[in-house]
Amino acid sequence: MRGLSRSNRIVAIAATAWALALFTAAPRATDQQRPAATSANAHRDLSLFTHSDDCVACHNNLSAANGEDVSIGASWRSTIMAHSSRDPYWQASVRREAIDHPSRSADIQDECAACHMPMPRRIAHAAGAKGEVFSHLPIARDQSALQRLAGDGVSCTVCHQIAADGLGTRDNFNANFLIKPPLPNGMRVIYGNYEVDPGRRRIMHSVTGFQQEAAPHIKQSELCATCHTLITQAFGPDGAVIGELHEQMNFQEWQHSDYAKIDQRSCQSCHMPSVAGPIRIASVLGDERDSLARHSFVGGNAHMLRLLNRFRNELGVTAPASELEATASTTIRQLQQDTATIRVSAPQLASGRLAFDVEVTNLTGHKFPTGYPSRRAWLHVTVRDARGRIAFESGAITDAASITGNDNDRDAAAYEPHYEEISSADQVQIYESIIGDRAGAVTTGLLTATQYLKDNRLLPRGFDKATAAPEIGVFGAASTDRDFAGGGDRVRYRMPVSGDGPHRVEVELRYQSIGFRWASNLEPIKADEAARFVSYYKATAAGSSVVVAAATVTVESRTP
């Protein structure tokens, strides 16, 4: 330790003792857990990544000033990010696409592994091979190093190794981010928010094999865009590429909104909200910092979190049940507090007809719902008479998780249009994207789709649909609806009602992360992954939707 200051010698000694303790408890994937060479993993360099256990050792046991547990590892391990490879819907969907396009199975697995099994996929690419999905299923079938990395999902050394080069450009999308090559001394770089002194760098390197470097891009939306911008190729019957679909464009939607242009709020500001400091971000010799970004990655998929929890043994889930439920509850809280609001105008009742408007405001910095096209939100409107009997209802959800009156849930070849006015119970305002194949037929096959037949997802504030690029455009009747604009939508309701008043108007904005049709279209697929997910979906259908916002008004007058 010659040449080190006294404080750094103390840090180095502590680091050595800590590292020895950690290696005894949890060996790194690069050490004795390296699997024997086989045809599946021969000559593959597992030192590209390390398992989250190595990071959690120092980044747990963290508390805010009010006593809230904000441990990075504990927060992350109960998220969708941590379970990206265990997600049974994803597994079933990959299998469905491979069956639909058998000659492209290897390419499909490689593309889908890029975001959901990023570590084994990158390791495969470094060895000149393609990423695989099915060879790693079921997750947690063994404890080999490569299998542990596969089960670790979108882990610490994935996001924190993404380099700034090319961020925000098409070359970086579809998880084509760059990882900085090793330094001349052989060390790999891990990016963080803060500079650290040499002694603390030695701690991180001794435990994880990485050396920290401060990098502002770790807090920019462009980092998230690498995986949350997805452009998929469509294949014909012979496997030839016949087109493409801009499947997930969260980042571009945000760019076209006031959140980026005026507010300058990043993805991280909502999905990784800060904890005010002073606060330590490492439990081992950590300095106090001015803030810590929560690693709970709150999105909108409470249904999947609870499904993972319920079928945890079959899916190899290791995160504590209480933590998964806490993250699901936090997800619902964000959906209900920070996602959207609704307002009902004063209803007018005359000559047996009731009239009112419903205004929906999108509070998010992108379309709502955004991302994967299985997601949908809709208006459930109920009118009750003085006795509480239903005089009118649009958009009720069934026990099977379908929407009453929705043409697409009733018929896979049809879909519900966008409405400016609703006057009958079989009309439902559903905010969704409907994709179609080259012939214009409705499909839920991502790699069959080449176009959007409908996209009336609620637009963020400041989003101008007239100037939006086609890949984030509005499709269908919403494109000409003047009441459908940046910030939300207004729908007129005009219907006959019976029974004496006062009438009570109840409006809910409901949301599903996996719509009925997207799940039920997997039922005919002859594969274990599809059958398993369909059974899970049916078992959890009652909890598949969330009430995002609600409003109630009363009409005092009687109908003549």
C-alpha positions as CSV (number, residue, x, y, z in Angstrom):
1,M,0.0,0.0,0.0
2,R,3.0,2.2,-0.4
3,G,2.1,5.6,-1.9
4,L,-1.5,5.6,-0.5
5,S,-2.7,8.3,1.9
6,R,-3.7,7.1,5.4
7,S,-7.4,7.4,4.6
8,N,-7.0,5.5,1.4
9,R,-5.0,2.7,3.2
10,I,-7.9,2.4,5.6
11,V,-10.3,2.1,2.7
12,A,-8.1,-0.4,0.9
13,I,-7.9,-2.6,4.1
14,A,-11.6,-2.4,4.6
15,A,-12.2,-3.2,0.9
16,T,-10.0,-6.3,1.1
17,A,-11.8,-7.6,4.2
18,W,-15.1,-6.9,2.7
19,A,-14.3,-8.5,-0.6
20,L,-13.0,-11.7,1.1
21,A,-16.3,-11.9,3.0
22,L,-18.3,-11.4,-0.1
23,F,-16.4,-14.0,-2.2
24,T,-16.9,-16.5,0.6
25,A,-20.7,-15.9,0.5
26,A,-21.4,-15.2,-3.1
27,P,-18.8,-16.0,-5.8
28,R,-18.8,-13.9,-8.9
29,A,-19.9,-15.4,-12.2
30,T,-16.4,-14.9,-13.5
31,D,-14.8,-17.1,-10.8
32,Q,-15.6,-20.6,-9.6
33,Q,-19.1,-20.7,-10.9
34,R,-17.9,-20.5,-14.5
35,P,-19.5,-23.5,-16.3
36,A,-17.6,-26.1,-18.1
37,A,-17.3,-25.5,-21.8
38,T,-20.2,-27.0,-23.7
39,S,-21.5,-26.5,-27.2
40,A,-23.9,-23.8,-25.8
41,N,-21.3,-21.7,-24.0
42,A,-17.8,-22.7,-25.2
43,H,-15.3,-19.9,-25.3
44,R,-17.7,-17.4,-24.0
45,D,-16.3,-14.6,-21.8
46,L,-18.6,-14.2,-18.8
47,S,-16.4,-11.3,-17.4
48,L,-18.5,-8.9,-19.6
49,F,-21.0,-8.8,-16.7
50,T,-21.4,-9.7,-13.1
51,H,-24.4,-10.9,-11.2
52,S,-26.5,-8.4,-9.2
53,D,-25.7,-10.2,-6.0
54,D,-22.2,-8.6,-6.2
55,C,-23.7,-5.1,-6.4
56,V,-26.4,-5.6,-3.9
57,A,-23.8,-6.3,-1.2
58,C,-22.9,-2.7,-1.0
59,H,-26.0,-1.0,-2.3
60,N,-28.5,-2.3,0.1
61,N,-29.3,-1.2,3.7
62,L,-29.9,2.4,2.6
63,S,-32.4,4.7,4.3
64,A,-33.7,8.2,3.6
65,A,-33.8,10.8,6.3
66,N,-37.4,9.8,7.1
67,G,-36.5,6.2,7.6
68,E,-37.8,4.9,4.3
69,D,-35.8,2.0,3.0
70,V,-34.5,3.0,-0.4
71,S,-32.0,0.2,-0.9
72,I,-31.0,-0.1,-4.5
73,G,-30.8,-3.8,-4.6
74,A,-34.0,-4.5,-2.7
75,S,-35.9,-2.0,-4.8
76,W,-34.7,-3.4,-8.1
77,R,-35.1,-7.1,-7.4
78,S,-38.9,-6.8,-7.2
79,T,-39.3,-4.9,-10.5
80,I,-40.3,-6.0,-14.0
81,M,-36.7,-5.1,-15.1
82,A,-35.4,-7.8,-12.7
83,H,-37.9,-10.3,-14.0
84,S,-37.6,-9.6,-17.7
85,S,-36.4,-13.1,-18.5
86,R,-38.9,-14.7,-16.2
87,D,-41.9,-12.9,-17.7
88,P,-44.2,-15.8,-18.8
89,Y,-46.0,-13.5,-21.3
90,W,-42.8,-12.6,-23.0
91,Q,-41.7,-16.3,-23.1
92,A,-45.0,-17.3,-24.6
93,S,-44.9,-14.5,-27.2
94,V,-41.4,-15.4,-28.3
95,R,-42.5,-19.0,-28.7
96,R,-45.5,-17.8,-30.7
97,E,-43.3,-15.7,-33.1
98,A,-40.9,-18.6,-33.5
99,I,-43.7,-20.9,-34.5
100,D,-45.2,-18.3,-36.8
101,H,-41.9,-17.8,-38.6
102,P,-39.9,-21.0,-38.1
103,S,-37.1,-20.2,-40.6
104,R,-36.4,-17.1,-38.5
105,S,-36.4,-18.7,-35.1
106,A,-32.8,-18.0,-34.4
107,D,-33.1,-14.3,-35.4
108,I,-36.2,-13.9,-33.4
109,Q,-34.6,-15.3,-30.2
110,D,-31.6,-13.1,-30.7
111,E,-33.7,-10.0,-31.1
112,C,-36.0,-10.7,-28.2
113,A,-33.1,-11.7,-25.9
114,A,-31.5,-8.3,-26.6
115,C,-33.8,-6.5,-24.0
116,H,-35.1,-9.4,-21.9
117,M,-31.9,-11.6,-21.6
118,P,-29.3,-8.9,-22.4
119,M,-26.3,-10.5,-20.6
120,P,-26.2,-13.9,-22.2
121,R,-27.1,-12.4,-25.5
122,R,-24.1,-9.9,-25.3
123,I,-21.9,-12.8,-24.2
124,A,-23.0,-14.8,-27.2
125,H,-22.4,-11.9,-29.6
126,A,-18.9,-11.5,-28.2
127,A,-18.2,-15.1,-29.1
128,G,-19.6,-14.7,-32.6
129,A,-22.9,-16.4,-31.9
130,K,-26.6,-15.3,-31.6
131,G,-28.5,-14.8,-28.4
132,E,-30.8,-17.6,-27.4
133,V,-34.0,-17.7,-25.3
134,F,-35.3,-21.3,-25.2
135,S,-32.0,-22.8,-24.2
136,H,-32.2,-20.8,-20.9
137,L,-35.7,-21.9,-20.1
138,P,-36.9,-22.7,-17.5
139,I,-35.1,-19.9,-15.6
140,A,-33.3,-21.0,-12.5
141,R,-33.1,-24.6,-13.6
142,D,-29.4,-24.6,-12.4
143,Q,-26.9,-22.3,-10.9
144,S,-24.3,-22.2,-13.6
145,A,-22.8,-18.7,-14.1
146,L,-24.4,-18.2,-17.5
147,Q,-27.8,-19.4,-16.3
148,R,-27.6,-17.0,-13.3
149,L,-26.9,-14.1,-15.7
150,A,-29.9,-15.2,-17.9
151,G,-32.1,-15.1,-14.8
152,D,-30.8,-11.7,-13.7
153,G,-32.9,-9.9,-16.3
154,V,-32.0,-6.3,-16.9
155,S,-29.4,-6.1,-14.2
156,C,-27.0,-3.6,-12.7
157,T,-24.1,-4.2,-15.1
158,V,-26.3,-3.9,-18.1
159,C,-27.6,-0.3,-17.7
160,H,-24.5,1.0,-15.9
161,Q,-22.2,-0.2,-18.7
162,I,-24.1,1.6,-21.5
163,A,-21.7,4.1,-23.1
164,A,-22.7,7.6,-24.3
165,D,-21.7,6.9,-27.9
166,G,-24.6,7.1,-30.3
167,L,-27.3,7.4,-27.6
168,G,-30.6,8.7,-29.0
169,T,-29.9,7.5,-32.5
170,R,-31.4,4.7,-34.5
171,D,-28.2,2.7,-34.5
172,N,-28.6,2.4,-30.7
173,F,-32.2,1.4,-30.6
174,N,-33.4,-2.2,-30.3
175,A,-30.9,-2.6,-27.5
176,N,-27.9,-1.9,-29.8
177,F,-26.2,0.1,-27.2
178,L,-22.4,0.2,-26.9
179,I,-20.4,-1.1,-24.0
180,K,-17.0,0.5,-23.5
181,P,-14.1,-1.9,-24.1
182,P,-11.8,-2.7,-21.2
183,L,-9.3,0.0,-20.1
184,P,-5.6,-0.5,-20.9
185,N,-5.1,-2.0,-17.5
186,G,-7.8,-4.6,-18.3
187,M,-10.5,-3.2,-16.0
188,R,-14.0,-2.7,-17.2
189,V,-15.8,0.6,-16.6
190,I,-19.1,1.0,-14.8
191,Y,-20.9,4.3,-15.1
192,G,-22.5,6.2,-12.1
193,N,-23.6,9.6,-11.1
194,Y,-20.6,10.5,-8.9
195,E,-16.9,10.6,-9.0
196,V,-15.3,8.5,-6.3
197,D,-11.9,8.5,-4.8
198,P,-9.3,5.8,-5.6
199,G,-9.9,3.9,-2.4
200,R,-13.6,3.4,-3.1
201,R,-12.8,2.5,-6.7
202,R,-10.7,-0.4,-5.3
203,I,-13.7,-1.5,-3.2
204,M,-16.0,-1.7,-6.2
205,H,-13.3,-3.4,-8.4
206,S,-12.5,-6.0,-5.7
207,V,-16.1,-7.0,-5.3
208,T,-17.5,-6.6,-8.9
209,G,-14.5,-6.5,-11.2
210,F,-15.5,-3.0,-12.4
211,Q,-14.1,0.5,-12.0
212,Q,-16.5,3.3,-11.5
213,E,-16.6,6.4,-13.8
214,A,-18.8,9.4,-13.4
215,A,-21.0,10.0,-16.4
216,P,-23.9,12.4,-16.9
217,H,-25.5,10.3,-19.6
218,I,-26.7,7.8,-17.0
219,K,-29.4,10.3,-16.1
220,Q,-30.6,11.0,-19.6
221,S,-33.7,9.7,-21.4
222,E,-31.5,8.6,-24.3
223,L,-30.1,5.8,-22.1
224,C,-33.6,4.4,-21.6
225,A,-34.3,4.8,-25.3
226,T,-31.9,2.0,-26.2
227,C,-34.4,-0.7,-25.1
228,H,-37.6,1.3,-25.0
229,T,-37.4,2.1,-28.7
230,L,-38.2,-1.0,-30.7
231,I,-38.5,-1.2,-34.4
232,T,-39.4,-4.8,-35.5
233,Q,-39.1,-6.4,-38.9
234,A,-42.1,-8.2,-40.4
235,F,-41.6,-11.5,-42.2
236,G,-43.5,-13.1,-45.0
237,P,-44.3,-16.9,-45.2
238,D,-40.9,-17.6,-46.7
239,G,-39.1,-15.7,-43.9
240,A,-38.3,-12.7,-46.2
241,V,-38.5,-9.3,-44.7
242,I,-41.6,-7.5,-46.0
243,G,-41.7,-4.4,-43.8
244,E,-41.2,-3.0,-40.4
245,L,-43.3,-1.7,-37.5
246,H,-42.3,1.1,-35.0
247,E,-43.6,-1.1,-32.2
248,Q,-42.4,0.9,-29.1
249,M,-41.6,4.6,-29.4
250,N,-41.7,5.9,-25.8
251,F,-38.7,8.1,-26.3
252,Q,-39.9,9.7,-29.6
253,E,-43.3,10.4,-28.1
254,W,-41.5,12.1,-25.1
255,Q,-39.3,14.1,-27.5
256,H,-42.5,15.5,-29.2
257,S,-44.0,16.6,-25.9
258,D,-43.7,19.5,-23.5
259,Y,-42.0,17.2,-21.0
260,A,-38.9,17.2,-23.2
261,K,-39.3,20.6,-25.1
262,I,-40.3,22.8,-22.2
263,D,-40.2,21.0,-18.8
264,Q,-37.0,19.1,-19.7
265,R,-38.1,16.2,-17.5
266,S,-36.3,12.9,-18.3
267,C,-37.7,9.4,-18.2
268,Q,-35.8,8.9,-14.9
269,S,-37.5,11.8,-13.3
270,C,-40.8,9.9,-13.3
271,H,-39.7,6.3,-13.3
272,M,-36.7,6.7,-10.9
273,P,-37.8,9.6,-8.8
274,S,-35.1,11.0,-6.5
275,V,-34.8,10.7,-2.8
276,A,-33.6,14.0,-1.3
277,G,-30.3,13.9,0.5
278,P,-28.1,14.0,2.3
279,I,-28.1,10.3,1.8
280,R,-25.6,7.5,1.4
281,I,-25.8,5.5,-1.9
282,A,-23.5,2.7,-0.6
283,S,-23.7,1.0,2.8
284,V,-20.0,0.3,2.8
285,L,-17.9,3.4,3.3
286,G,-20.4,5.4,1.3
287,D,-20.2,9.2,1.3
288,E,-23.4,11.2,1.7
289,R,-24.8,12.5,-1.6
290,D,-27.3,15.2,-2.4
291,S,-29.9,12.7,-3.8
292,L,-30.4,9.0,-4.7
293,A,-32.5,7.8,-7.7
294,R,-35.0,5.1,-6.6
295,H,-34.4,1.9,-8.5
296,S,-38.0,0.8,-8.3
297,F,-38.5,1.5,-12.1
298,V,-42.2,2.1,-11.6
299,G,-44.2,1.5,-14.8
300,G,-47.7,0.3,-15.3
301,N,-47.6,-3.5,-15.0
302,A,-48.9,-4.3,-11.6
303,H,-50.8,-7.3,-13.1
304,M,-47.6,-9.0,-14.1
305,L,-45.9,-8.3,-10.8
306,R,-48.7,-10.0,-8.9
307,L,-48.9,-12.9,-11.5
308,L,-45.1,-13.4,-10.9
309,N,-45.7,-13.5,-7.2
310,R,-48.6,-15.9,-7.4
311,F,-46.8,-18.4,-9.6
312,R,-43.3,-17.7,-8.1
313,N,-42.3,-21.3,-7.6
314,E,-43.0,-22.3,-11.2
315,L,-41.3,-19.2,-12.6
316,G,-38.2,-19.4,-10.3
317,V,-38.9,-16.0,-8.7
318,T,-36.6,-15.3,-5.8
319,A,-37.5,-11.8,-4.7
320,P,-39.5,-11.8,-1.4
321,A,-43.2,-11.9,-1.9
322,S,-43.6,-8.8,0.3
323,E,-41.3,-6.8,-1.9
324,L,-43.1,-7.8,-5.1
325,E,-46.5,-6.8,-3.6
326,A,-45.0,-3.5,-2.4
327,T,-43.8,-2.8,-5.9
328,A,-47.2,-3.7,-7.3
329,S,-48.9,-1.4,-4.9
330,T,-46.4,1.4,-5.8
331,T,-47.2,0.8,-9.4
332,I,-50.9,1.2,-8.8
333,R,-50.3,4.3,-6.7
334,Q,-48.5,5.9,-9.6
335,L,-51.2,4.9,-12.1
336,Q,-53.8,6.5,-9.9
337,Q,-51.9,9.6,-8.9
338,D,-49.7,10.6,-11.8
339,T,-51.1,9.1,-14.9
340,A,-54.4,10.7,-15.9
341,T,-57.5,12.5,-14.7
342,I,-61.1,12.7,-15.9
343,R,-63.7,15.3,-15.6
344,V,-67.4,15.0,-16.3
345,S,-69.3,18.1,-17.5
346,A,-72.6,19.0,-15.9
347,P,-75.1,16.5,-17.3
348,Q,-78.3,17.7,-19.0
349,L,-81.5,15.6,-18.9
350,A,-84.3,16.5,-21.2
351,S,-87.1,14.5,-23.0
352,G,-85.7,11.2,-21.7
353,R,-82.2,11.8,-23.1
354,L,-79.1,12.4,-21.0
355,A,-76.1,14.4,-22.3
356,F,-72.7,15.0,-20.9
357,D,-69.0,15.2,-21.9
358,V,-66.1,13.3,-20.5
359,E,-62.7,15.0,-20.6
360,V,-59.6,12.8,-20.1
361,T,-56.2,14.4,-19.4
362,N,-52.9,12.6,-19.9
363,L,-50.4,13.4,-17.2
364,T,-47.5,11.3,-18.6
365,G,-44.7,12.4,-20.8
366,H,-45.6,10.0,-23.6
367,K,-48.7,8.4,-25.0
368,F,-50.9,6.6,-22.6
369,P,-50.7,3.6,-22.8
370,T,-47.3,3.5,-24.3
371,G,-44.8,0.8,-25.2
372,Y,-45.9,-2.8,-26.1
373,P,-49.2,-2.7,-28.0
374,S,-51.0,-5.2,-25.7
375,R,-51.8,-2.3,-23.4
376,R,-55.1,-0.4,-23.5
377,A,-57.1,2.1,-21.5
378,W,-60.8,2.8,-21.8
379,L,-63.8,4.6,-20.4
380,H,-66.3,2.7,-18.3
381,V,-69.4,4.8,-18.1
382,T,-72.4,3.9,-16.0
383,V,-75.7,5.8,-15.5
384,R,-77.9,4.7,-12.6
385,D,-81.4,5.8,-11.7
386,A,-82.7,6.8,-8.3
387,R,-83.0,3.1,-7.2
388,G,-79.4,2.4,-8.3
389,R,-80.5,0.4,-11.3
390,I,-78.3,0.7,-14.4
391,A,-80.0,2.8,-17.1
392,F,-76.9,2.8,-19.4
393,E,-73.5,1.2,-19.3
394,S,-70.5,1.3,-21.7
395,G,-67.2,-0.4,-21.2
396,A,-67.9,-2.9,-18.4
397,I,-65.2,-5.5,-17.9
398,T,-66.1,-9.1,-17.7
399,D,-64.8,-11.8,-15.4
400,A,-62.6,-13.1,-18.3
401,A,-61.0,-9.6,-18.6
402,S,-62.7,-8.7,-21.9
403,I,-64.5,-5.4,-22.4
404,T,-68.3,-5.7,-23.1
405,G,-69.1,-4.2,-26.5
406,N,-65.5,-4.2,-27.7
407,D,-65.5,-5.6,-31.2
408,N,-61.9,-6.8,-31.0
409,D,-62.5,-8.9,-27.8
410,R,-65.5,-10.4,-29.5
411,D,-63.9,-11.0,-32.9
412,A,-60.1,-11.2,-33.5
413,A,-60.6,-9.8,-37.1
414,A,-62.4,-6.7,-35.9
415,Y,-61.6,-3.7,-33.7
416,E,-63.5,-0.9,-31.9
417,P,-63.2,2.4,-33.7
418,H,-62.4,5.8,-32.1
419,Y,-65.4,7.8,-31.1
420,E,-66.2,11.5,-30.9
421,E,-69.7,10.7,-29.6
422,I,-71.1,7.6,-27.9
423,S,-74.8,7.0,-27.9
424,S,-75.3,3.2,-27.4
425,A,-74.1,0.6,-24.9
426,D,-72.1,-1.3,-27.6
427,Q,-69.8,1.6,-28.2
428,V,-66.7,1.9,-26.1
429,Q,-64.0,4.5,-26.1
430,I,-60.8,2.4,-26.0
431,Y,-57.4,4.1,-26.1
432,E,-55.1,1.6,-27.8
433,S,-53.0,0.7,-30.8
434,I,-54.3,-1.9,-33.3
435,I,-51.7,-3.4,-35.6
436,G,-52.3,-4.9,-39.0
437,D,-50.5,-7.1,-41.5
438,R,-49.5,-6.1,-45.0
439,A,-53.0,-6.9,-46.3
440,G,-54.6,-4.7,-43.6
441,A,-55.9,-7.6,-41.4
442,V,-55.8,-7.2,-37.6
443,T,-53.1,-9.2,-35.9
444,T,-51.4,-9.6,-32.6
445,G,-48.3,-11.1,-34.3
446,L,-45.6,-8.4,-33.9
447,L,-43.5,-9.9,-36.6
448,T,-46.4,-10.1,-39.0
449,A,-47.4,-6.5,-38.5
450,T,-46.4,-3.7,-40.9
451,Q,-48.8,-0.9,-40.0
452,Y,-51.2,0.7,-37.4
453,L,-54.9,0.4,-38.2
454,K,-55.7,2.4,-35.1
455,D,-53.7,4.5,-32.7
456,N,-55.7,6.8,-30.5
457,R,-53.6,6.4,-27.3
458,L,-53.8,9.6,-25.3
459,L,-51.3,12.1,-26.3
460,P,-48.9,13.9,-23.9
461,R,-49.2,17.6,-23.3
462,G,-47.6,19.6,-26.1
463,F,-47.9,16.8,-28.6
464,D,-48.9,18.2,-32.0
465,K,-50.5,15.3,-34.0
466,A,-50.3,17.4,-37.2
467,T,-46.5,17.6,-37.1
468,A,-45.7,14.3,-35.5
469,A,-43.6,11.9,-37.5
470,P,-45.4,8.9,-38.9
471,E,-43.8,6.5,-36.5
472,I,-45.5,8.3,-33.6
473,G,-48.6,9.4,-35.5
474,V,-52.3,9.1,-34.7
475,F,-54.1,6.6,-36.9
476,G,-57.8,6.0,-37.5
477,A,-60.7,8.4,-36.7
478,A,-58.7,10.1,-33.9
479,S,-56.5,11.8,-36.5
480,T,-59.4,14.0,-37.5
481,D,-61.1,14.4,-34.1
482,R,-60.4,18.0,-33.0
483,D,-61.2,17.1,-29.4
484,F,-58.4,14.5,-29.5
485,A,-55.2,16.5,-29.1
486,G,-52.0,17.0,-27.1
487,G,-52.9,16.5,-23.4
488,G,-56.0,14.4,-23.8
489,D,-59.4,13.8,-25.3
490,R,-63.1,14.8,-24.9
491,V,-65.9,12.4,-25.6
492,R,-69.6,13.3,-25.9
493,Y,-72.1,10.9,-24.4
494,R,-75.7,11.2,-25.6
495,M,-78.2,8.4,-24.7
496,P,-81.8,7.7,-23.7
497,V,-82.3,6.8,-20.1
498,S,-85.3,5.4,-18.2
499,G,-86.4,5.5,-14.6
500,D,-86.8,8.5,-12.3
501,G,-84.0,10.8,-11.3
502,P,-81.9,11.9,-9.8
503,H,-79.5,10.0,-12.1
504,R,-76.0,9.2,-11.1
505,V,-73.2,9.3,-13.7
506,E,-70.1,7.2,-12.8
507,V,-67.0,7.3,-15.1
508,E,-63.9,5.3,-14.7
509,L,-60.7,5.3,-16.8
510,R,-59.5,1.7,-16.6
511,Y,-56.2,0.3,-17.8
512,Q,-54.9,-3.2,-18.7
513,S,-51.2,-4.0,-19.5
514,I,-52.3,-7.2,-21.4
515,G,-55.6,-6.9,-23.1
516,F,-57.9,-9.9,-23.5
517,R,-57.3,-10.4,-27.2
518,W,-53.5,-10.4,-26.8
519,A,-53.7,-13.2,-24.3
520,S,-56.5,-15.2,-25.9
521,N,-54.7,-15.3,-29.3
522,L,-52.0,-17.4,-27.6
523,E,-54.5,-20.1,-26.7
524,P,-54.3,-22.0,-30.1
525,I,-50.5,-22.0,-30.0
526,K,-49.3,-25.6,-29.3
527,A,-46.5,-24.8,-26.9
528,D,-45.9,-25.2,-23.2
529,E,-45.0,-21.5,-22.8
530,A,-48.3,-20.4,-24.4
531,A,-50.5,-22.8,-22.5
532,R,-48.9,-21.9,-19.2
533,F,-49.4,-18.2,-19.7
534,V,-53.0,-18.5,-20.9
535,S,-53.7,-20.5,-17.7
536,Y,-52.0,-17.8,-15.6
537,Y,-54.0,-15.1,-17.3
538,K,-57.3,-16.8,-16.8
539,A,-56.4,-17.4,-13.1
540,T,-55.6,-13.7,-12.6
541,A,-58.1,-12.1,-15.0
542,A,-60.1,-10.5,-12.1
543,G,-57.0,-8.4,-11.2
544,S,-55.9,-7.6,-14.8
545,S,-57.2,-4.0,-14.9
546,V,-56.7,-0.9,-12.7
547,V,-59.0,2.1,-12.2
548,V,-56.7,4.9,-13.1
549,A,-59.1,7.7,-12.5
550,A,-62.8,8.1,-11.5
551,A,-65.5,10.8,-11.4
552,T,-69.1,10.9,-10.3
553,V,-71.8,13.5,-11.0
554,T,-75.6,13.6,-10.2
555,V,-78.4,14.9,-12.4
556,E,-81.1,16.2,-10.1
557,S,-83.9,16.7,-12.6
558,R,-86.5,14.1,-13.5
559,T,-87.1,12.9,-17.0
560,P,-90.5,14.1,-18.3
